[in-house]
Amino acid sequence: MAQEERFRVFVRVRPLRNGEQNGGLQCGTNSVTAAGGQELGFSGVLPPDASQQQLFDHVGAQIVDHVIDGFDACIMAYGGTGSGKTHSMLGDAGAGQPGLVPLAMRRLAALLDPGAAGAGSGGSSAGQLVAWEVQCSAVEIYKEACTDLLPPRKEFKKERAINWGMLQQQRVRSEAELMRLLSGVMAQRRTAATAANEQSSRSHLIIALALTCTRRCLAAGGAVEDRQTTSRLHLADLAGSETADQSGQDAARKQEAAAINLSLSALKRVVPALARGDAHVPYRDSKLTLLLQDALSGNSKAVLLAAVSPAAQASSVTSSTLSFATTVRGLRITASRNQARTSKVEVERLQQQLAQARQELEDRRQLEQEAEQLRRQLEQTQQELAPLRQAAAEVQEEHAALQAQLAELLQQIDEARHLAAAADASFNAQKGEVLSLQAQLSAAQQEAARQVDAVAAQKEEAGRLAGQLAAAEEEAARQAAAASEAREEVRNLHNRLAAAAEQAAAGSAAGTAEPGMQEQLVAAQEEAARQAAAAQAAAEDACRLQERLAAAEKEAARLRQQLADQEQAAHRYGAAAAQAAPAAEAEDEGHQSSDGEGASLAARLSERLPAAQREERIRQLEH
């Protein structure tokens, strides 16, 4: 009767490497004391100086005996990267340090070989061993994809579920044959250098040894019959969990590390579920747990080898590994021996298989008939669907046309948006220009007002000058008359003087000149001199008047030029106001008054100072 037992867990501590320092890990016979001082108990602990043979004696020898005795068994190597898992499982044949896999085959051959001591019993099973056979399978799990590593190599990329029946098997009879086979397997396994290990395994490797033993037994009634038992030994070298720093900077290494950690996390979910006795165990979360389902489910003799590093820099990974190992040690398993099959039983089993095959064949024929019927129905349905397909094609064409129209409309909308944006920009520019023109119009209005005031002042000045010119003309006329009178008096005086002189001359000649004649002559001469002086003064006044008239003419010419300039400025500002008014009207209807102001301003300027009036006034000033 099967008995319940614990899941056996062993811890192996690898030696320190050059440059590493011990992180405080201490080894006992069946316990390990971690860096924090916590003591953890296990089935056995192998210190750094333990040999490969000592490892097999503790871990593998009893498992191999169970396999020969008809039990399924499993050995899993778990731990961080660079902790020595692959060395423990496969060893180094060149250095004479075989691992658990070749040593297990060596023990199988030694116990089962008919010429070996103890081979007759073939373990504890009843009967005489007459034949045995070992079939080897090897599968790699890389980034959740399974690969059969036996020739011809086959990858299972799309299969969501995989089992051992899908893998190839190859017969081996000795440790040498197995190692030759495994050398080709290991050559295909994916490895790479990381920051923590120069040759790190980037995949999980599971090797299965299927043992079939034939024993001759004495049946009831004294008949002799041959019985066969089949058992399987799973040897799993799990890839090491690693952190981002340990995987390095290479993107491929990081992806591999993520896949490795994902599958190990699935294993960490399966183990507690088994320990709690959950109704549902998530074996399908990973290909690793799916392939190890038989080994983990309880009907198998199972051993976990926890490989740890004593180095201080690996203390966190070591602590995680020991924690997982403690959880696994809490599992309870109840393994039962696989039942032996006799010849009669085998015949019955084959008959059942034949009946089942016949039933399956009949079911297949029925399915074929149903498939044929369904095929005809499908053809009829396709014929009925032909018009619908044509209509669907027409609808698709209409849909495509609508899509094209929609695309065209969207393009037009985009163009309209661009035009609207350009119009907004143009409107803003015109608005700025209108504001500028309004400012110019305001300035023109102010300048026009100033010019109107200046024209009024000039008109007043022109009136004042006209008055001065009129007074000067009157004074000049008066002075001219006075000068004429003075000239006339001077002529009269000259004439009188000439007559007096003649009389004086005549009197002198006759000697009869009157005594007062000389005095009259002198008085006349003085009066003539006075009149001459007065005439001279009048002439000088006339010259001064002429100078004033010349100055007045110059001032009139200056005023005429200034009036002409002001007229041009008034026309210019009026034109600017006339140009600004339409733009302002296009911008805002409230600006329509600007046009009226500009036009009325130009009209007022023209009305207040007509050209004919200015010319007439200038002619008057010149006259």
C-alpha positions in Angstrom: 0.0 0.0 0.0 1.3 3.4 -0.9 2.5 5.5 2.0 2.5 9.4 2.3 5.9 10.9 2.5 7.5 14.4 2.3 9.0 15.8 -0.8 12.7 15.3 -0.4 14.9 18.5 -0.7 18.7 18.6 -0.8 20.9 21.7 -0.8 24.2 21.9 -2.5 26.6 24.8 -1.9 29.1 25.5 -4.6 32.7 26.6 -3.8 33.6 30.2 -3.8 35.2 31.6 -6.9 38.2 33.9 -7.2 37.3 37.4 -5.9 34.1 36.2 -4.1 33.5 36.6 -0.4 31.3 34.4 1.8 28.0 36.1 2.6 27.6 34.3 5.9 26.1 31.0 4.7 26.9 28.1 7.0 26.3 24.4 6.2 25.3 21.7 8.6 24.6 18.0 8.0 20.9 18.5 7.4 20.5 22.3 7.8 21.7 25.6 6.4 22.1 28.8 8.4 21.5 31.9 6.2 23.1 35.2 6.5 20.4 36.5 8.8 21.0 33.7 11.3 17.9 31.7 10.4 18.5 27.9 10.4 16.6 25.9 7.7 16.3 22.2 7.8 16.4 19.9 4.7 16.7 16.2 3.8 20.5 16.7 3.4 23.1 19.4 2.7 26.2 19.0 0.6 29.0 21.4 1.4 31.3 23.0 -1.2 33.8 20.2 -1.0 31.3 17.4 -1.7 32.1 15.3 -4.8 29.8 14.3 -7.6 29.7 10.7 -6.4 28.7 11.9 -2.9 26.0 14.0 -4.5 24.6 11.0 -6.3 24.8 8.8 -3.2 22.7 11.2 -1.3 20.3 12.3 -4.0 20.2 9.9 -7.0 20.9 6.3 -5.8 17.7 5.8 -3.9 15.7 7.4 -6.7 17.2 5.0 -9.3 16.2 2.1 -7.0 12.6 3.4 -6.9 12.6 3.6 -10.7 13.8 0.0 -11.1 11.1 -1.0 -8.5 8.4 0.4 -10.8 7.9 3.9 -9.5 8.0 7.1 -11.5 10.6 9.6 -10.2 11.9 13.0 -10.7 15.0 15.0 -9.8 14.9 18.8 -10.3 17.9 21.1 -10.0 16.7 24.6 -9.0 18.7 27.8 -8.2 20.1 31.0 -9.3 22.3 31.5 -12.4 25.8 30.3 -11.8 25.0 28.2 -8.8 26.2 24.9 -10.3 22.9 23.2 -11.4 24.2 22.0 -14.8 27.4 20.8 -13.3 25.4 18.8 -10.7 23.0 17.3 -13.3 25.4 16.6 -16.2 28.9 17.0 -14.8 32.1 17.3 -16.7 33.0 14.1 -18.5 36.4 15.4 -19.6 37.4 16.1 -16.0 36.1 12.8 -14.8 33.2 14.3 -12.9 30.0 12.8 -14.2 26.7 14.3 -12.9 23.5 12.8 -11.8 22.2 11.9 -15.3 25.1 9.7 -16.4 25.5 8.3 -12.8 21.8 7.3 -12.8 22.3 5.5 -16.1 25.4 3.8 -14.7 23.4 2.5 -11.7 20.5 1.4 -13.9 22.9 -0.6 -16.1 24.7 -2.0 -13.1 21.5 -3.2 -11.4 19.7 -4.4 -14.5 22.6 -6.1 -16.4 22.0 -9.9 -16.2 25.7 -10.4 -15.5 25.7 -7.9 -12.6 25.3 -8.9 -9.0 21.7 -8.4 -7.8 20.4 -8.3 -11.3 18.2 -11.3 -10.9 16.0 -9.5 -8.5 16.0 -6.3 -10.5 15.0 -4.3 -7.5 12.3 -5.4 -5.0 9.7 -6.4 -7.6 8.7 -10.0 -7.6 9.9 -12.3 -10.4 13.0 -12.9 -12.4 14.2 -10.1 -14.6 14.5 -11.4 -18.1 14.8 -8.2 -20.2 15.0 -4.5 -19.7 15.1 -1.4 -22.0 15.8 2.3 -21.5 14.4 4.9 -23.9 15.8 8.4 -23.6 14.0 11.6 -24.5 15.3 15.2 -24.2 13.3 18.4 -24.5 14.4 22.1 -24.2 12.1 24.9 -23.1 13.3 28.2 -24.5 11.1 31.3 -24.2 8.1 29.1 -23.7 8.7 27.1 -26.9 9.6 23.4 -26.7 12.2 21.7 -28.9 12.8 18.0 -29.2 16.6 17.8 -29.1 16.9 14.2 -30.4 17.6 13.9 -34.1 15.8 14.9 -36.2 15.4 18.1 -34.2 11.8 19.3 -34.0 10.3 22.5 -32.6 6.8 22.9 -31.1 6.1 26.5 -31.5 2.3 26.6 -32.0 1.3 23.7 -29.8 -0.2 25.1 -26.6 -0.2 21.6 -24.9 2.7 19.1 -25.1 3.2 15.7 -23.6 6.0 13.1 -23.5 4.2 11.0 -26.1 4.8 13.7 -28.7 8.6 13.4 -28.3 11.1 11.0 -29.9 12.8 8.3 -27.9 16.1 6.6 -28.5 17.2 3.3 -26.9 20.4 3.4 -24.7 22.0 0.4 -23.0 24.9 2.0 -21.1 26.4 5.1 -19.6 28.7 5.5 -22.7 25.7 5.4 -25.1 23.8 7.9 -23.0 26.7 10.3 -22.8 27.2 10.1 -26.6 23.6 10.9 -27.0 23.7 13.7 -24.4 26.8 15.3 -26.1 24.7 16.0 -29.1 21.9 17.2 -26.9 24.1 19.6 -25.0 25.6 20.9 -28.3 22.1 22.1 -29.3 21.1 23.6 -25.9 21.1 27.4 -25.9 23.8 29.0 -23.7 25.3 32.5 -23.6 27.6 34.6 -21.5 26.0 36.9 -18.9 27.2 39.3 -16.2 26.9 36.4 -13.7 28.1 33.4 -15.7 30.3 33.0 -18.7 28.3 30.0 -20.0 24.8 30.5 -18.6 22.0 28.1 -19.6 19.3 30.1 -21.3 16.7 27.3 -21.4 15.3 24.5 -19.2 16.4 21.0 -20.1 14.5 17.9 -19.1 15.8 14.4 -19.8 13.5 11.5 -19.4 14.7 7.9 -19.0 11.8 5.5 -19.6 12.6 2.0 -18.2 10.7 -1.1 -19.3 11.4 -4.3 -17.3 10.1 -7.8 -18.2 10.0 -10.3 -15.3 9.1 -14.0 -15.4 6.7 -14.8 -12.6 4.8 -17.8 -11.4 1.1 -17.2 -11.9 -1.9 -18.8 -10.2 -2.2 -22.5 -11.0 1.6 -22.9 -11.4 1.7 -21.3 -14.9 4.7 -19.1 -15.8 4.0 -15.8 -17.3 6.0 -12.6 -18.2 5.0 -9.3 -16.7 6.1 -5.9 -17.8 6.5 -2.7 -15.7 7.2 0.7 -17.2 8.6 3.6 -15.1 10.0 7.0 -16.0 12.8 9.1 -14.4 12.7 12.8 -15.1 15.9 14.7 -14.7 15.3 18.5 -15.0 18.1 21.1 -15.2 16.2 24.3 -14.7 17.6 27.6 -16.0 18.6 29.9 -13.2 16.6 32.9 -12.1 18.5 36.1 -12.6 18.0 39.9 -12.1 18.4 42.6 -14.8 21.9 43.3 -13.6 22.9 39.7 -13.9 21.5 39.3 -17.4 23.5 42.2 -18.7 22.7 45.0 -21.1 22.0 42.8 -24.2 18.4 42.9 -25.2 18.3 39.2 -26.2 19.6 38.2 -22.7 17.0 40.3 -21.0 14.2 38.7 -23.0 15.6 35.2 -22.2 15.8 36.2 -18.5 12.2 37.4 -18.5 11.0 34.1 -20.0 13.0 32.1 -17.5 11.7 34.0 -14.6 8.1 33.7 -15.9 8.3 29.9 -16.1 9.9 29.7 -12.6 7.2 31.9 -11.3 4.6 29.5 -12.7 6.5 26.7 -10.8 6.3 28.8 -7.6 2.6 29.1 -8.0 2.1 25.3 -8.7 4.0 24.2 -5.5 2.0 26.2 -3.0 -1.3 25.2 -4.7 -0.2 21.5 -4.3 0.8 22.2 -0.7 -2.6 23.7 0.1 -4.5 20.9 -1.7 -6.2 23.3 -4.1 -8.8 21.8 -6.4 -7.2 23.6 -9.4 -3.5 23.6 -9.9 -2.2 26.0 -12.7 0.0 23.5 -14.5 -0.9 25.1 -17.9 0.6 28.5 -16.9 3.9 27.3 -18.3 5.3 24.5 -20.6 7.7 23.7 -17.8 5.0 22.9 -15.2 2.9 21.1 -17.9 5.8 18.7 -18.7 6.5 18.2 -14.9 2.9 17.7 -14.0 3.3 13.9 -13.5 6.3 14.4 -11.3 4.7 17.2 -9.2 1.2 15.8 -8.9 2.1 13.3 -6.1 2.3 9.9 -7.8 6.1 10.1 -8.2 9.1 9.9 -6.1 10.5 13.4 -6.3 13.6 15.2 -5.1 14.5 18.8 -5.4 18.2 19.8 -5.5 18.5 23.4 -4.5 21.9 24.8 -5.8 23.0 27.9 -4.0 26.1 30.2 -4.0 27.8 31.3 -0.8 29.0 34.5 -2.3 27.9 37.8 -0.7 26.8 39.3 -4.0 24.4 36.3 -4.5 22.8 36.5 -1.1 19.4 37.7 -2.3 19.1 34.9 -4.9 20.3 32.3 -2.4 17.7 33.5 0.2 15.0 33.2 -2.5 16.2 29.7 -3.5 16.2 28.5 0.1 12.7 29.9 0.7 11.4 28.0 -2.4 13.1 24.9 -1.2 11.5 25.2 2.2 8.1 25.5 0.5 8.7 22.4 -1.6 9.7 20.4 1.5 6.3 21.0 2.9 4.7 19.0 0.0 3.3 15.6 0.7 3.4 12.9 -2.0 1.9 9.4 -2.1 3.6 7.5 -4.9 2.3 4.1 -6.1 4.1 1.5 -8.1 3.1 1.1 -11.7 1.1 -2.2 -12.2 2.7 -5.0 -14.0 1.0 -6.3 -17.1 0.8 -10.1 -17.8 0.4 -11.7 -21.3 -3.3 -12.4 -20.7 -3.9 -8.9 -19.4 -1.9 -7.6 -22.4 -4.1 -9.6 -24.8 -7.2 -8.2 -23.1 -5.8 -4.7 -23.3 -5.0 -5.2 -27.0 -8.5 -6.6 -27.6 -10.0 -3.6 -25.9 -7.8 -1.3 -28.0 -8.9 -3.1 -31.1 -12.6 -2.8 -30.2 -12.0 0.8 -29.4 -10.2 1.3 -32.7 -13.1 -0.4 -34.5 -15.6 1.9 -32.7 -13.5 4.9 -33.6 -13.4 3.7 -37.2 -17.1 3.3 -37.3 -17.5 6.7 -35.7 -15.1 8.1 -38.3 -17.2 6.6 -41.1 -20.3 8.1 -39.6 -18.5 11.4 -39.3 -17.4 11.2 -42.9 -21.0 10.6 -43.9 -22.1 13.5 -41.9 -19.3 15.5 -43.3 -20.4 14.6 -46.9 -24.0 15.7 -46.0 -22.7 18.9 -44.5 -20.6 19.4 -47.6 -23.7 19.2 -49.8 -25.5 21.5 -47.5 -22.6 23.8 -47.8 -22.7 23.8 -51.6 -26.4 24.5 -51.5 -25.9 27.2 -49.0 -23.1 28.7 -51.2 -25.4 28.7 -54.2 -28.1 30.4 -52.1 -25.4 32.9 -50.9 -24.2 33.7 -54.5 -26.9 36.4 -55.0 -26.2 37.7 -51.5 -22.5 37.8 -52.2 -23.2 39.7 -55.5 -25.4 42.1 -53.5 -22.6 42.4 -50.9 -20.1 43.1 -53.6 -22.4 45.8 -55.0 -22.8 47.2 -51.5 -19.0 47.1 -51.1 -18.6 49.0 -54.3 -21.2 51.6 -53.1 -19.4 51.7 -49.9 -16.1 52.2 -51.6 -17.7 55.0 -53.7 -19.1 56.6 -50.6 -15.7 56.3 -49.0 -14.1 58.0 -52.0 -16.8 60.8 -51.8 -16.2 61.1 -48.1 -12.5 61.3 -48.7 -13.1 64.0 -51.3 -15.4 65.9 -49.0 -12.8 65.6 -46.2 -10.2 67.0 -48.6 -12.6 69.8 -49.5 -13.2 70.5 -45.9 -9.5 70.6 -45.3 -9.1 73.0 -48.2 -11.9 75.1 -46.9 -10.3 75.2 -43.5 -7.0 76.3 -45.1 -8.9 79.0 -47.1 -10.7 80.1 -43.9 -7.4 80.3 -42.1 -5.9 82.3 -45.0 -9.1 84.6 -45.0 -8.7 85.1 -41.3 -5.1 86.0 -41.8 -6.0 88.4 -44.6 -8.9 89.8 -42.6 -6.5 90.4 -39.7 -4.0 92.1 -42.0 -6.7 94.3 -43.6 -8.0 95.1 -40.2 -4.6 96.2 -39.1 -4.3 98.2 -42.4 -7.7 99.8 -41.7 -6.6 100.7 -38.2 -3.5 102.2 -39.7 -5.5 104.1 -42.3 -7.9 105.3 -39.5 -4.9 106.6 -37.6 -3.6 108.3 -40.8 -7.1 109.7 -41.3 -7.2 111.1 -37.8 -3.7 112.6 -38.3 -4.9 114.0 -41.7 -7.9 115.5 -40.1 -5.8 117.1 -37.4 -3.3 118.4 -40.0 -6.2 119.6 -42.2 -7.7 121.5 -39.3 -4.3 122.9 -38.6 -3.9 123.9 -42.3 -7.4 125.5 -42.2 -6.4 127.6 -39.2 -3.1 128.4 -40.9 -5.0 129.5 -44.1 -7.3 131.7 -42.0 -4.3 133.3 -40.3 -2.6 133.8 -43.7 -5.8 135.4 -44.9 -5.8 137.7 -42.0 -2.2 138.5 -42.6 -2.9 139.0 -46.3 -5.7 141.4 -45.4 -3.4 143.3 -43.0 -0.8 143.5 -45.8 -3.4 144.6 -48.2 -4.4 147.4 -45.9 -0.7 148.4 -45.5 -0.3 148.3 -49.3 -3.3 150.5 -49.7 -2.0 153.0 -47.1 1.4 152.8 -48.8 -0.2 153.5 -52.1 -2.1 156.5 -50.8 1.1 157.7 -49.1 3.0 157.2 -52.2 0.4 159.1 -54.2 0.5 161.9 -51.7 4.2 162.0 -51.7 4.2 161.9 -55.5 1.8 164.9 -55.5 3.9 166.7 -53.0 7.0 166.0 -55.0 5.3 167.2 -58.1 4.3 170.4 -56.3 7.8 170.7 -55.0 9.2 170.3 -58.4 6.8 172.8 -59.8 7.8 175.3 -57.0 11.4 174.6 -57.7 10.8 175.3 -61.4 9.0 178.4 -60.5 11.7 179.4 -58.2 14.3 178.7 -60.8 12.3 180.8 -63.2 12.0 183.6 -60.7 15.6 183.3 -59.9 16.5 183.4 -63.5 14.3 186.5 -64.0 15.8 188.1 -60.9 19.2 187.3 -62.1 18.5 188.8 -65.4 17.2 191.9 -63.7 20.1 192.1 -61.5 22.4 191.7 -64.4 20.6 194.3 -66.3 20.7 196.7 -63.3 24.4 196.1 -62.8 25.0 196.9 -66.4 23.0 200.0 -66.2 24.1 200.8 -62.7 20.6 201.4 -61.7 19.9 198.2 -59.6 17.5 198.7 -56.8 18.9 198.4 -53.3 16.4 195.7 -52.2 16.9 193.6 -55.3 20.0 191.9 -53.9 18.1 191.0 -50.8 15.2 189.5 -52.8 17.7 187.6 -54.9 19.3 186.2 -51.8 15.9 185.3 -50.3 14.9 183.7 -53.5 18.0 181.7 -53.6 17.4 180.5 -50.0 13.8 179.7 -50.8 15.1 177.7 -53.8 17.6 175.9 -51.7 14.8 175.1 -49.2 12.5 173.9 -51.9 15.3 171.9 -53.4 15.9 170.3 -49.9 12.2 169.6 -49.6 12.2 168.1 -53.1 15.2 166.0 -52.1 13.4 164.8 -49.0 10.3 164.0 -51.1 12.5 162.1 -53.5 14.0 160.1 -50.6 10.5 159.4 -49.2 9.5 158.2 -52.7 12.6 155.9 -52.7 11.7 154.5 -49.3 8.1 153.9 -50.5 9.5 152.1 -53.6 11.6 149.9 -51.3 8.5 149.2 -49.1 6.5 148.4 -52.3 9.3 146.0 -53.4 9.2 144.3 -49.9 5.5 144.1 -50.1 5.7 142.4 -53.5 8.2 139.9 -52.1 5.9 139.2 -49.1 2.9 138.8 -51.5 4.9 136.3 -53.6 5.8 134.4 -50.5 2.2 134.3 -49.4 1.2 133.2 -52.9 3.7 130.3 -52.7 2.6 129.4 -49.2 -1.1 129.4 -50.2 -0.3 127.1 -53.1 1.6 124.7 -50.8 -1.3 124.7 -48.4 -3.7 124.0 -51.2 -1.6 121.0 -52.3 -1.5 119.7 -48.7 -5.3 120.1 -48.4 -5.8 118.2 -51.6 -3.4 115.5 -50.5 -5.0 115.0 -47.1 -8.4 115.0 -48.8 -7.3 112.2 -51.1 -5.9 110.2 -48.2 -9.2 110.6 -46.4 -11.1 109.5 -49.5 -8.9 106.4 -49.9 -9.1 105.5 -46.2 -12.9 105.8 -46.1 -13.8 102.8 -48.4 -11.4 100.4 -46.5 -12.9 101.5 -43.2 -16.4 101.0 -44.7 -15.4 97.3 -45.6 -14.1 96.7 -42.1 -17.0 98.2 -40.1 -20.1 100.1 -41.1 -19.5 102.4 -38.3 -16.6 103.8 -40.1 -18.7 105.2 -42.9 -18.6 108.6 -41.3 -14.8 108.8 -42.0 -15.4 108.9 -45.7 -17.9 111.7 -45.3 -15.5 113.6 -43.1 -12.7 113.3 -45.6 -14.8 114.4 -48.5 -16.5 117.2 -46.5 -13.1 118.3 -45.3 -11.7 118.5 -48.8 -14.9 120.3 -49.9 -14.6 122.8 -47.0 -11.0 123.5 -47.8 -11.9 124.1 -51.4 -14.9 126.3 -50.5 -13.1 128.3 -47.9 -10.2 129.2 -50.2 -11.3 129.0 -54.0 -8.5 129.2 -56.5 -10.2 132.1 -58.4 -10.5 134.1 -55.2 -6.9 133.5 -54.3 -5.7 134.5 -57.8 -7.8 137.7 -57.6 -6.4 138.5 -54.2 -2.9 138.0 -55.4 -3.5 140.2 -58.4 -4.8 142.9 -56.1 -1.8 142.6 -54.0 0.5 142.8 -57.0 -1.4 145.9 -58.3 
